[in-house]
Amino acid sequence: MFGFVMIIIAIGSNLPHPEFGAPMDVCNAAVGAVGDIGCRILQRSRWFLSAPVPVSEQPDFVNGVISVRTALK
């Protein structure tokens, strides 16, 4: 018998992607991809901007989390 599992997934990006665009668009694409593989997205946080750690010349990150329910193994 297969049951459902709830999973929390952290998502983040700080660089643009040639196909998906700016970091926030990359994160939104990741949320969509998780939904496309058989996971039901239950909740999504707002996007947060955070500086890289350790401090560097890199651009800020866009970060967030989603909770999903899935029967995937």
N, C-alpha and C positions, 0 to 999 in steps of 0.2 A: 504494500500500500504506500503510495506516495503522498506526502503532505506538503503543505506550503511552508516556506521559510521566509522570514522577513530579514532583509539585509540592508545595512547602511553603507552607502558608497560615497567616498569623498571624490570631488571632481575639481580640477584646477588647471589653469593654463596661464602662461605669461608671454607666449610668442604667437604671432599670427601663423596661420596654416594656409598654404596656397589654395586649397579647395574650400575650406570652411570660413576663412577670414580672420577677423580680430579675435583675441583671446575669449571674449564673452561669447562670440559666435561659436567658437570651438567648444566651449563648455555646453552651450545649448545643443550643439550637434551630438555631444556625448550623451546627454540626457535622452535625446531622441533615439540614439543607437541602442541604449539599454532597453528602452521600450520596444524596440524592433526585434529583440532576441527572445522575447517571451517573458519579460518581467513587467509586472504591473507597477507603475510608479504610484506610490501612496501619498508621498509628500515631497516637496522640494523647498529647500531654504532659499532665502534671497541670496544674491551674489554679493560677496565681500571682496574688497580690494585689500591686499596685504603686501608688504615689502618683502623681498627675498631675504632668507636667512641662510647663511650669514649675509650681512649687508654687502651688496655688490652693485655693479653698474647695470645689472639686469633690470628690465621693467617690472613694475608691480604685477602680482598674480591676481587673477580672478579666481575665487574659491567658493565652493558651496557643497552641500550634501543633498543626497536624495535617499529616501527609504523606498525599498521595492519589496514586492512579494513575488515569489517565483516557486515553481515546482522543479526548476532545473536542478540537476545534481551538482 
